Amino acid sequence: MGERVDNLVMRLHKGGDKTPETLRSLSGAQWQMVLYEEPYPWTVHDMAAHLLSAEKGLRRIAKSVAAGGPGAPQGFDYNAHNAEEQVRLREKHKLFLNAYLGRLLPP
């Protein structure tokens, strides 16, 4: 692949376990801790849901680009998509989010 790409892949694999590991170590109260106040309060749970949604979406876009496709549709509204995903994933249990993140992020 080339040294630069190999190095990047190695770093992604090395860091891929950190997010699920960190999330597994958090208490229930820490999952509800507010990280960002604007544009509305985002908790650790919300951030994990966003990471899950973004990881899945970015994989679809990357596969589209790799296959010669356009990637994200023209005019795609990332902010609206993120807001919709937050609502969709709000009720998902932290174990669900962490399990799926563990499978999606590079091993």
Sequence and secondary structure as in RCSB ss.txt:
>XXXX:A:sequence
MGERVDNLVMRLHKGGDKTPETLRSLSGAQWQMVLYEEPYPWTVHDMAAHLLSAEKGLRRIAKSVAAGGPGAPQG
FDYNAHNAEEQVRLREKHKLFLNAYLGRLLPP
>XXXX:A:secstr
  HHHHHHHHHHHHHHTHHHHHHHT  HHHHT EEE SSS EEHHHHHHHHHHHHHHHHHHHHHHHTT  SS TT
  HHHHHHHHHHHHTTS HHHHHHHHHHHS  
